[in-house]
Amino acid sequence: MTVAVADLAALLRRQEGWRIPDAIQAAFCQIYQLTLVTRNFRDFPPDRYDFVLIPYALESG
């Protein structure tokens, strides 16, 4: 963890209301230009965040 990642994670936590682990993951992805692959579409909707990839969605019903 770098100071830049920690600072951005703190900012994202305040702005987005994310829990610390989510904010740290997002900060790493944004600083190092990585893709966050997750099924957590509630916190990370890919239409809002360009660094997020939802690999698949489970169909209900």
N, CA, C and O atoms as a Maestro MAE file, in Angstrom:
{
 s_m_m2io_version
 :::
 2.0.0
}

f_m_ct {
 s_m_title
 :::
 protein
 m_atom[244] {
  # First column is atom index #
  i_m_mmod_type
  r_m_x_coord
  r_m_y_coord
  r_m_z_coord
  i_m_residue_number
  s_m_chain_name
  s_m_pdb_residue_name
  s_m_pdb_atom_name
  i_m_atomic_number
  :::
  1 25 0.850 -1.159 0.000 1 A "MET " " N  " 7
  2 3 0.000 0.000 0.000 1 A "MET " " CA " 6
  3 2 0.899 1.225 0.000 1 A "MET " " C  " 6
  4 15 1.862 1.318 0.761 1 A "MET " " O  " 8
  5 25 0.564 2.140 -0.854 2 A "THR " " N  " 7
  6 3 1.303 3.397 -0.926 2 A "THR " " CA " 6
  7 2 0.461 4.509 -0.305 2 A "THR " " C  " 6
  8 15 -0.729 4.331 -0.044 2 A "THR " " O  " 8
  9 25 1.084 5.633 -0.077 3 A "VAL " " N  " 7
  10 3 0.366 6.785 0.463 3 A "VAL " " CA " 6
  11 2 -0.706 7.228 -0.525 3 A "VAL " " C  " 6
  12 15 -1.804 7.613 -0.123 3 A "VAL " " O  " 8
  13 25 -0.391 7.173 -1.809 4 A "ALA " " N  " 7
  14 3 -1.363 7.582 -2.831 4 A "ALA " " CA " 6
  15 2 -2.598 6.686 -2.805 4 A "ALA " " C  " 6
  16 15 -3.721 7.180 -2.907 4 A "ALA " " O  " 8
  17 25 -2.403 5.381 -2.669 5 A "VAL " " N  " 7
  18 3 -3.525 4.446 -2.606 5 A "VAL " " CA " 6
  19 2 -4.346 4.709 -1.349 5 A "VAL " " C  " 6
  20 15 -5.574 4.747 -1.409 5 A "VAL " " O  " 8
  21 25 -3.684 4.889 -0.220 6 A "ALA " " N  " 7
  22 3 -4.385 5.137 1.039 6 A "ALA " " CA " 6
  23 2 -5.185 6.436 0.980 6 A "ALA " " C  " 6
  24 15 -6.326 6.488 1.441 6 A "ALA " " O  " 8
  25 25 -4.591 7.476 0.418 7 A "ASP " " N  " 7
  26 3 -5.297 8.757 0.306 7 A "ASP " " CA " 6
  27 2 -6.516 8.641 -0.593 7 A "ASP " " C  " 6
  28 15 -7.591 9.137 -0.258 7 A "ASP " " O  " 8
  29 25 -6.347 7.985 -1.734 8 A "LEU " " N  " 7
  30 3 -7.483 7.820 -2.641 8 A "LEU " " CA " 6
  31 2 -8.552 6.928 -2.020 8 A "LEU " " C  " 6
  32 15 -9.744 7.191 -2.180 8 A "LEU " " O  " 8
  33 25 -8.142 5.882 -1.316 9 A "ALA " " N  " 7
  34 3 -9.117 5.003 -0.651 9 A "ALA " " CA " 6
  35 2 -9.924 5.778 0.382 9 A "ALA " " C  " 6
  36 15 -11.136 5.594 0.488 9 A "ALA " " O  " 8
  37 25 -9.262 6.639 1.140 10 A "ALA " " N  " 7
  38 3 -9.976 7.454 2.126 10 A "ALA " " CA " 6
  39 2 -10.962 8.396 1.443 10 A "ALA " " C  " 6
  40 15 -12.082 8.580 1.921 10 A "ALA " " O  " 8
  41 25 -10.553 8.985 0.340 11 A "LEU " " N  " 7
  42 3 -11.436 9.868 -0.414 11 A "LEU " " CA " 6
  43 2 -12.634 9.103 -0.959 11 A "LEU " " C  " 6
  44 15 -13.771 9.561 -0.845 11 A "LEU " " O  " 8
  45 25 -12.382 7.931 -1.556 12 A "LEU " " N  " 7
  46 3 -13.475 7.123 -2.101 12 A "LEU " " CA " 6
  47 2 -14.431 6.654 -1.005 12 A "LEU " " C  " 6
  48 15 -15.642 6.590 -1.215 12 A "LEU " " O  " 8
  49 25 -13.886 6.331 0.146 13 A "ARG " " N  " 7
  50 3 -14.730 5.912 1.264 13 A "ARG " " CA " 6
  51 2 -15.678 7.030 1.660 13 A "ARG " " C  " 6
  52 15 -16.858 6.782 1.908 13 A "ARG " " O  " 8
  53 25 -15.179 8.251 1.721 14 A "ARG " " N  " 7
  54 3 -16.033 9.393 2.075 14 A "ARG " " CA " 6
  55 2 -17.040 9.691 0.964 14 A "ARG " " C  " 6
  56 15 -18.216 9.926 1.241 14 A "ARG " " O  " 8
  57 25 -16.587 9.682 -0.288 15 A "GLN " " N  " 7
  58 3 -17.454 10.062 -1.408 15 A "GLN " " CA " 6
  59 2 -18.503 9.006 -1.709 15 A "GLN " " C  " 6
  60 15 -19.671 9.332 -1.919 15 A "GLN " " O  " 8
  61 25 -18.095 7.740 -1.732 16 A "GLU " " N  " 7
  62 3 -18.967 6.661 -2.184 16 A "GLU " " CA " 6
  63 2 -19.646 5.915 -1.034 16 A "GLU " " C  " 6
  64 15 -20.618 5.192 -1.250 16 A "GLU " " O  " 8
  65 25 -19.135 6.089 0.182 17 A "GLY " " N  " 7
  66 3 -19.704 5.379 1.319 17 A "GLY " " CA " 6
  67 2 -19.323 3.904 1.356 17 A "GLY " " C  " 6
  68 15 -19.993 3.098 2.001 17 A "GLY " " O  " 8
  69 25 -18.246 3.558 0.661 18 A "TRP " " N  " 7
  70 3 -17.799 2.161 0.617 18 A "TRP " " CA " 6
  71 2 -17.130 1.767 1.922 18 A "TRP " " C  " 6
  72 15 -16.622 2.612 2.658 18 A "TRP " " O  " 8
  73 25 -17.139 0.472 2.194 19 A "ARG " " N  " 7
  74 3 -16.349 -0.066 3.289 19 A "ARG " " CA " 6
  75 2 -14.875 0.042 2.894 19 A "ARG " " C  " 6
  76 15 -14.548 0.159 1.713 19 A "ARG " " O  " 8
  77 25 -14.001 0.002 3.883 20 A "ILE " " N  " 7
  78 3 -12.567 0.188 3.629 20 A "ILE " " CA " 6
  79 2 -12.011 -0.806 2.607 20 A "ILE " " C  " 6
  80 15 -11.294 -0.382 1.700 20 A "ILE " " O  " 8
  81 25 -12.309 -2.130 2.707 21 A "PRO " " N  " 7
  82 3 -11.751 -3.048 1.696 21 A "PRO " " CA " 6
  83 2 -12.178 -2.698 0.263 21 A "PRO " " C  " 6
  84 15 -11.369 -2.787 -0.660 21 A "PRO " " O  " 8
  85 25 -13.434 -2.303 0.075 22 A "ASP " " N  " 7
  86 3 -13.905 -1.926 -1.261 22 A "ASP " " CA " 6
  87 2 -13.189 -0.672 -1.751 22 A "ASP " " C  " 6
  88 15 -12.791 -0.592 -2.913 22 A "ASP " " O  " 8
  89 25 -13.027 0.298 -0.871 23 A "ALA " " N  " 7
  90 3 -12.361 1.541 -1.246 23 A "ALA " " CA " 6
  91 2 -10.893 1.300 -1.601 23 A "ALA " " C  " 6
  92 15 -10.371 1.913 -2.533 23 A "ALA " " O  " 8
  93 25 -10.227 0.408 -0.860 24 A "ILE " " N  " 7
  94 3 -8.821 0.098 -1.154 24 A "ILE " " CA " 6
  95 2 -8.703 -0.594 -2.509 24 A "ILE " " C  " 6
  96 15 -7.822 -0.258 -3.301 24 A "ILE " " O  " 8
  97 25 -9.577 -1.551 -2.781 25 A "GLN " " N  " 7
  98 3 -9.545 -2.243 -4.077 25 A "GLN " " CA " 6
  99 2 -9.765 -1.253 -5.218 25 A "GLN " " C  " 6
  100 15 -9.054 -1.292 -6.223 25 A "GLN " " O  " 8
  101 25 -10.735 -0.380 -5.065 26 A "ALA " " N  " 7
  102 3 -11.023 0.610 -6.106 26 A "ALA " " CA " 6
  103 2 -9.846 1.559 -6.298 26 A "ALA " " C  " 6
  104 15 -9.504 1.908 -7.428 26 A "ALA " " O  " 8
  105 25 -9.232 1.971 -5.204 27 A "ALA " " N  " 7
  106 3 -8.092 2.884 -5.302 27 A "ALA " " CA " 6
  107 2 -6.921 2.229 -6.028 27 A "ALA " " C  " 6
  108 15 -6.303 2.853 -6.891 27 A "ALA " " O  " 8
  109 25 -6.610 0.981 -5.688 28 A "PHE " " N  " 7
  110 3 -5.546 0.264 -6.396 28 A "PHE " " CA " 6
  111 2 -5.831 0.220 -7.892 28 A "PHE " " C  " 6
  112 15 -4.954 0.492 -8.712 28 A "PHE " " O  " 8
  113 25 -7.065 -0.125 -8.234 29 A "CYS " " N  " 7
  114 3 -7.422 -0.235 -9.655 29 A "CYS " " CA " 6
  115 2 -7.285 1.100 -10.371 29 A "CYS " " C  " 6
  116 15 -6.774 1.157 -11.489 29 A "CYS " " O  " 8
  117 25 -7.730 2.155 -9.744 30 A "GLN " " N  " 7
  118 3 -7.662 3.455 -10.400 30 A "GLN " " CA " 6
  119 2 -6.229 3.951 -10.529 30 A "GLN " " C  " 6
  120 15 -5.859 4.484 -11.575 30 A "GLN " " O  " 8
  121 25 -5.426 3.790 -9.505 31 A "ILE " " N  " 7
  122 3 -4.051 4.298 -9.556 31 A "ILE " " CA " 6
  123 2 -3.187 3.497 -10.525 31 A "ILE " " C  " 6
  124 15 -2.385 4.071 -11.262 31 A "ILE " " O  " 8
  125 25 -3.347 2.175 -10.526 32 A "TYR " " N  " 7
  126 3 -2.500 1.323 -11.365 32 A "TYR " " CA " 6
  127 2 -3.174 0.911 -12.670 32 A "TYR " " C  " 6
  128 15 -2.682 0.036 -13.382 32 A "TYR " " O  " 8
  129 25 -4.303 1.547 -12.978 33 A "GLN " " N  " 7
  130 3 -5.043 1.308 -14.224 33 A "GLN " " CA " 6
  131 2 -5.339 -0.178 -14.414 33 A "GLN " " C  " 6
  132 15 -5.043 -0.760 -15.457 33 A "GLN " " O  " 8
  133 25 -5.929 -0.774 -13.383 34 A "LEU " " N  " 7
  134 3 -6.311 -2.181 -13.395 34 A "LEU " " CA " 6
  135 2 -7.816 -2.301 -13.540 34 A "LEU " " C  " 6
  136 15 -8.547 -1.330 -13.342 34 A "LEU " " O  " 8
  137 25 -8.274 -3.485 -13.884 35 A "THR " " N  " 7
  138 3 -9.704 -3.768 -13.958 35 A "THR " " CA " 6
  139 2 -10.107 -4.537 -12.714 35 A "THR " " C  " 6
  140 15 -9.474 -5.530 -12.355 35 A "THR " " O  " 8
  141 25 -11.152 -4.079 -12.063 36 A "LEU " " N  " 7
  142 3 -11.693 -4.772 -10.905 36 A "LEU " " CA " 6
  143 2 -12.767 -5.740 -11.402 36 A "LEU " " C  " 6
  144 15 -13.820 -5.319 -11.881 36 A "LEU " " O  " 8
  145 25 -12.492 -7.019 -11.284 37 A "VAL " " N  " 7
  146 3 -13.451 -8.047 -11.710 37 A "VAL " " CA " 6
  147 2 -14.197 -8.482 -10.463 37 A "VAL " " C  " 6
  148 15 -13.608 -9.036 -9.535 37 A "VAL " " O  " 8
  149 25 -15.487 -8.229 -10.449 38 A "THR " " N  " 7
  150 3 -16.301 -8.500 -9.275 38 A "THR " " CA " 6
  151 2 -17.729 -8.794 -9.678 38 A "THR " " C  " 6
  152 15 -18.179 -8.409 -10.757 38 A "THR " " O  " 8
  153 25 -18.440 -9.484 -8.792 39 A "ARG " " N  " 7
  154 3 -19.875 -9.665 -9.003 39 A "ARG " " CA " 6
  155 2 -20.667 -8.700 -8.126 39 A "ARG " " C  " 6
  156 15 -21.896 -8.764 -8.086 39 A "ARG " " O  " 8
  157 25 -19.982 -7.821 -7.434 40 A "ASN " " N  " 7
  158 3 -20.608 -6.845 -6.545 40 A "ASN " " CA " 6
  159 2 -21.096 -5.649 -7.361 40 A "ASN " " C  " 6
  160 15 -20.485 -4.580 -7.343 40 A "ASN " " O  " 8
  161 25 -22.196 -5.843 -8.070 41 A "PHE " " N  " 7
  162 3 -22.696 -4.777 -8.942 41 A "PHE " " CA " 6
  163 2 -23.457 -3.711 -8.163 41 A "PHE " " C  " 6
  164 15 -23.718 -2.632 -8.696 41 A "PHE " " O  " 8
  165 25 -23.817 -3.990 -6.912 42 A "ARG " " N  " 7
  166 3 -24.485 -2.956 -6.114 42 A "ARG " " CA " 6
  167 2 -23.516 -1.835 -5.745 42 A "ARG " " C  " 6
  168 15 -23.851 -0.657 -5.873 42 A "ARG " " O  " 8
  169 25 -22.325 -2.193 -5.292 43 A "ASP " " N  " 7
  170 3 -21.334 -1.180 -4.937 43 A "ASP " " CA " 6
  171 2 -20.539 -0.685 -6.137 43 A "ASP " " C  " 6
  172 15 -20.078 0.456 -6.156 43 A "ASP " " O  " 8
  173 25 -20.380 -1.544 -7.135 44 A "PHE " " N  " 7
  174 3 -19.557 -1.209 -8.298 44 A "PHE " " CA " 6
  175 2 -20.334 -1.389 -9.602 44 A "PHE " " C  " 6
  176 15 -20.002 -2.277 -10.388 44 A "PHE " " O  " 8
  177 25 -21.355 -0.575 -9.851 45 A "PRO " " N  " 7
  178 3 -22.063 -0.704 -11.126 45 A "PRO " " CA " 6
  179 2 -21.140 -0.344 -12.294 45 A "PRO " " C  " 6
  180 15 -20.591 0.757 -12.329 45 A "PRO " " O  " 8
  181 25 -20.967 -1.262 -13.248 46 A "PRO " " N  " 7
  182 3 -20.006 -1.007 -14.333 46 A "PRO " " CA " 6
  183 2 -20.402 0.155 -15.241 46 A "PRO " " C  " 6
  184 15 -19.547 0.712 -15.931 46 A "PRO " " O  " 8
  185 25 -21.667 0.525 -15.253 47 A "ASP " " N  " 7
  186 3 -22.050 1.677 -16.066 47 A "ASP " " CA " 6
  187 2 -21.625 2.995 -15.407 47 A "ASP " " C  " 6
  188 15 -21.596 4.038 -16.060 47 A "ASP " " O  " 8
  189 25 -21.301 2.943 -14.131 48 A "ARG " " N  " 7
  190 3 -20.837 4.141 -13.421 48 A "ARG " " CA " 6
  191 2 -19.317 4.187 -13.289 48 A "ARG " " C  " 6
  192 15 -18.722 5.265 -13.287 48 A "ARG " " O  " 8
  193 25 -18.690 3.012 -13.177 49 A "TYR " " N  " 7
  194 3 -17.247 2.936 -12.966 49 A "TYR " " CA " 6
  195 2 -16.602 2.205 -14.134 49 A "TYR " " C  " 6
  196 15 -16.900 1.035 -14.378 49 A "TYR " " O  " 8
  197 25 -15.724 2.884 -14.855 50 A "ASP " " N  " 7
  198 3 -15.123 2.296 -16.049 50 A "ASP " " CA " 6
  199 2 -14.020 1.282 -15.748 50 A "ASP " " C  " 6
  200 15 -13.546 0.608 -16.662 50 A "ASP " " O  " 8
  201 25 -13.606 1.162 -14.494 51 A "PHE " " N  " 7
  202 3 -12.574 0.191 -14.125 51 A "PHE " " CA " 6
  203 2 -13.166 -1.140 -13.654 51 A "PHE " " C  " 6
  204 15 -12.422 -2.022 -13.226 51 A "PHE " " O  " 8
  205 25 -14.486 -1.297 -13.727 52 A "VAL " " N  " 7
  206 3 -15.166 -2.480 -13.204 52 A "VAL " " CA " 6
  207 2 -15.635 -3.378 -14.334 52 A "VAL " " C  " 6
  208 15 -16.143 -2.908 -15.351 52 A "VAL " " O  " 8
  209 25 -15.454 -4.694 -14.138 53 A "LEU " " N  " 7
  210 3 -15.958 -5.702 -15.061 53 A "LEU " " CA " 6
  211 2 -16.750 -6.727 -14.265 53 A "LEU " " C  " 6
  212 15 -16.222 -7.341 -13.338 53 A "LEU " " O  " 8
  213 25 -17.996 -6.909 -14.620 54 A "ILE " " N  " 7
  214 3 -18.841 -7.940 -14.010 54 A "ILE " " CA " 6
  215 2 -18.763 -9.136 -14.943 54 A "ILE " " C  " 6
  216 15 -19.275 -9.063 -16.060 54 A "ILE " " O  " 8
  217 25 -18.128 -10.261 -14.521 55 A "PRO " " N  " 7
  218 3 -17.886 -11.368 -15.438 55 A "PRO " " CA " 6
  219 2 -19.156 -12.103 -15.849 55 A "PRO " " C  " 6
  220 15 -19.258 -12.592 -16.974 55 A "PRO " " O  " 8
  221 25 -20.117 -12.181 -14.942 56 A "TYR " " N  " 7
  222 3 -21.384 -12.817 -15.260 56 A "TYR " " CA " 6
  223 2 -22.384 -12.421 -14.184 56 A "TYR " " C  " 6
  224 15 -22.010 -11.958 -13.107 56 A "TYR " " O  " 8
  225 25 -23.646 -12.607 -14.490 57 A "ALA " " N  " 7
  226 3 -24.714 -12.329 -13.534 57 A "ALA " " CA " 6
  227 2 -25.553 -13.588 -13.392 57 A "ALA " " C  " 6
  228 15 -25.838 -14.275 -14.373 57 A "ALA " " O  " 8
  229 25 -25.937 -13.876 -12.180 58 A "LEU " " N  " 7
  230 3 -26.814 -15.004 -11.929 58 A "LEU " " CA " 6
  231 2 -28.246 -14.602 -12.215 58 A "LEU " " C  " 6
  232 15 -28.704 -13.540 -11.794 58 A "LEU " " O  " 8
  233 25 -28.934 -15.446 -12.924 59 A "GLU " " N  " 7
  234 3 -30.344 -15.204 -13.232 59 A "GLU " " CA " 6
  235 2 -31.191 -15.707 -12.075 59 A "GLU " " C  " 6
  236 15 -30.938 -16.791 -11.548 59 A "GLU " " O  " 8
  237 25 -32.175 -14.949 -11.680 60 A "SER " " N  " 7
  238 3 -33.062 -15.410 -10.616 60 A "SER " " CA " 6
  239 2 -34.349 -15.907 -11.239 60 A "SER " " C  " 6
  240 15 -34.840 -15.387 -12.241 60 A "SER " " O  " 8
  241 25 -34.867 -16.932 -10.602 61 A "GLY " " N  " 7
  242 3 -36.174 -17.372 -10.971 61 A "GLY " " CA " 6
  243 2 -36.313 -18.484 -11.853 61 A "GLY " " C  " 6
  244 15 -37.433 -18.876 -12.181 61 A "GLY " " O  " 8
  :::
 }
 m_bond[243] {
  # First column is bond index #
  i_m_from
  i_m_to
  i_m_order
  :::
  1 1 2 1
  2 2 3 1
  3 3 4 2
  4 3 5 1
  5 5 6 1
  6 6 7 1
  7 7 8 2
  8 7 9 1
  9 9 10 1
  10 10 11 1
  11 11 12 2
  12 11 13 1
  13 13 14 1
  14 14 15 1
  15 15 16 2
  16 15 17 1
  17 17 18 1
  18 18 19 1
  19 19 20 2
  20 19 21 1
  21 21 22 1
  22 22 23 1
  23 23 24 2
  24 23 25 1
  25 25 26 1
  26 26 27 1
  27 27 28 2
  28 27 29 1
  29 29 30 1
  30 30 31 1
  31 31 32 2
  32 31 33 1
  33 33 34 1
  34 34 35 1
  35 35 36 2
  36 35 37 1
  37 37 38 1
  38 38 39 1
  39 39 40 2
  40 39 41 1
  41 41 42 1
  42 42 43 1
  43 43 44 2
  44 43 45 1
  45 45 46 1
  46 46 47 1
  47 47 48 2
  48 47 49 1
  49 49 50 1
  50 50 51 1
  51 51 52 2
  52 51 53 1
  53 53 54 1
  54 54 55 1
  55 55 56 2
  56 55 57 1
  57 57 58 1
  58 58 59 1
  59 59 60 2
  60 59 61 1
  61 61 62 1
  62 62 63 1
  63 63 64 2
  64 63 65 1
  65 65 66 1
  66 66 67 1
  67 67 68 2
  68 67 69 1
  69 69 70 1
  70 70 71 1
  71 71 72 2
  72 71 73 1
  73 73 74 1
  74 74 75 1
  75 75 76 2
  76 75 77 1
  77 77 78 1
  78 78 79 1
  79 79 80 2
  80 79 81 1
  81 81 82 1
  82 82 83 1
  83 83 84 2
  84 83 85 1
  85 85 86 1
  86 86 87 1
  87 87 88 2
  88 87 89 1
  89 89 90 1
  90 90 91 1
  91 91 92 2
  92 91 93 1
  93 93 94 1
  94 94 95 1
  95 95 96 2
  96 95 97 1
  97 97 98 1
  98 98 99 1
  99 99 100 2
  100 99 101 1
  101 101 102 1
  102 102 103 1
  103 103 104 2
  104 103 105 1
  105 105 106 1
  106 106 107 1
  107 107 108 2
  108 107 109 1
  109 109 110 1
  110 110 111 1
  111 111 112 2
  112 111 113 1
  113 113 114 1
  114 114 115 1
  115 115 116 2
  116 115 117 1
  117 117 118 1
  118 118 119 1
  119 119 120 2
  120 119 121 1
  121 121 122 1
  122 122 123 1
  123 123 124 2
  124 123 125 1
  125 125 126 1
  126 126 127 1
  127 127 128 2
  128 127 129 1
  129 129 130 1
  130 130 131 1
  131 131 132 2
  132 131 133 1
  133 133 134 1
  134 134 135 1
  135 135 136 2
  136 135 137 1
  137 137 138 1
  138 138 139 1
  139 139 140 2
  140 139 141 1
  141 141 142 1
  142 142 143 1
  143 143 144 2
  144 143 145 1
  145 145 146 1
  146 146 147 1
  147 147 148 2
  148 147 149 1
  149 149 150 1
  150 150 151 1
  151 151 152 2
  152 151 153 1
  153 153 154 1
  154 154 155 1
  155 155 156 2
  156 155 157 1
  157 157 158 1
  158 158 159 1
  159 159 160 2
  160 159 161 1
  161 161 162 1
  162 162 163 1
  163 163 164 2
  164 163 165 1
  165 165 166 1
  166 166 167 1
  167 167 168 2
  168 167 169 1
  169 169 170 1
  170 170 171 1
  171 171 172 2
  172 171 173 1
  173 173 174 1
  174 174 175 1
  175 175 176 2
  176 175 177 1
  177 177 178 1
  178 178 179 1
  179 179 180 2
  180 179 181 1
  181 181 182 1
  182 182 183 1
  183 183 184 2
  184 183 185 1
  185 185 186 1
  186 186 187 1
  187 187 188 2
  188 187 189 1
  189 189 190 1
  190 190 191 1
  191 191 192 2
  192 191 193 1
  193 193 194 1
  194 194 195 1
  195 195 196 2
  196 195 197 1
  197 197 198 1
  198 198 199 1
  199 199 200 2
  200 199 201 1
  201 201 202 1
  202 202 203 1
  203 203 204 2
  204 203 205 1
  205 205 206 1
  206 206 207 1
  207 207 208 2
  208 207 209 1
  209 209 210 1
  210 210 211 1
  211 211 212 2
  212 211 213 1
  213 213 214 1
  214 214 215 1
  215 215 216 2
  216 215 217 1
  217 217 218 1
  218 218 219 1
  219 219 220 2
  220 219 221 1
  221 221 222 1
  222 222 223 1
  223 223 224 2
  224 223 225 1
  225 225 226 1
  226 226 227 1
  227 227 228 2
  228 227 229 1
  229 229 230 1
  230 230 231 1
  231 231 232 2
  232 231 233 1
  233 233 234 1
  234 234 235 1
  235 235 236 2
  236 235 237 1
  237 237 238 1
  238 238 239 1
  239 239 240 2
  240 239 241 1
  241 241 242 1
  242 242 243 1
  243 243 244 2
  :::
 }
}
